[in-house]
């Protein structure tokens, strides 16, 4: 769900309040998923020896050879 444009921000105080409210909604499970996915991306980058991960994934999905 996109929360960026759900409320028209009136001023800086309102923006700070809106950000604080959104941060309080972050759960430990959400953080765990972020860290797990980040670790997986780092591992993939390491396995690809620093090559472009996205291009390699596309080539694996569609059978292209990017080497």
Secondary structure, DSSP 8 states (H G I E B T S, - for coil): ---TTSS---SHHHHHHHHHHHHHT--HHHHHHHHHHHHHHHHHHHHTTT--HHHHHHHHHH-----
